[in-house]
């Protein structure tokens, strides 16, 4: 009897009619062929044409195989055959054949009880190796420099240091921002947009510990707002403040999230009255899209858009 979630049943035995890459091997009516081992031995024009066509089909099968793997990786948990096929834009039978090959090569795994698919040990090993070679700052710095060139707005990058959110890069915009802040400056957790974002993407215990040492009366009065701040920032994946830290300066902070959904870095764009407020929304959307791409590049997962529930009447 087929396993739940797949009318084709669990993948067992050797895969059939599947691609010849990533462990793929064999031929089917879709032109999923293993490449000739020595195309140089082809002696006739017609044979050479066949080799070229076979190579194109083989390359196409690689692309499709990666599409199936990417569809599997994009799911937050194990997925059914139908879900993977739909995301990869394939029929269920096509997706099943590719998944069979991915399972054979250790790139995917199928639960025999539920029939659902997940990433296999080989895919996890490759992912961890890629993460180990990723320098988040090296990825972020040129992308944020490009953002500043496009928007003209001064932008800082901050990391969470032992003393709190610390500016590690300052990209000056077309209109300078006059402030005492510079690289090395530590920003307050509760008194800055940057701090609010770091605070919001910590675990509950870590966040409680981070604000426990804020002993001033003003800080204690504001700790009542921490839950509201965290909820708001999580919903928007950003926060905007107006003259919270520096008079005349408005700022929006957006996280770059790591694989544990923590803020690896926070990017904060600033604006003085010289910049029209009507442009803020567009600038913020560009920044959020940039940080989303950086999050995905370092192996993180960008939160899904928050959609408020509508109460039925």
Secondary structure, DSSP 4 states (H G I P E B T S, - for coil): -PPTT-TT----SS--S--SSTT-----TT---PPPS-GGG--SHHHHHHHHHHHHHHHHHHHHHHHHHHHHHHSSS-B-HHHHHHHHT--HHHHHHHHHHHHHTTSEEE-TTT--EEE-HHHHHHHHHHHHT--HHHHHHHHHHHHHHHH---EEEEEEETTEEEEEEEE--SS----S--TTPEEPSSSSHHHHHHHHTS-HHHHHHHHHT--SHHHHHHGGGHHHHHHHHHHHTSEEEESSSSTT-EEEEEEEE-TTS-EEEEEEEEE-TTS-GGGHHHHHHHHHHHHHHHHHHTT--PPPPP-PPPPP-
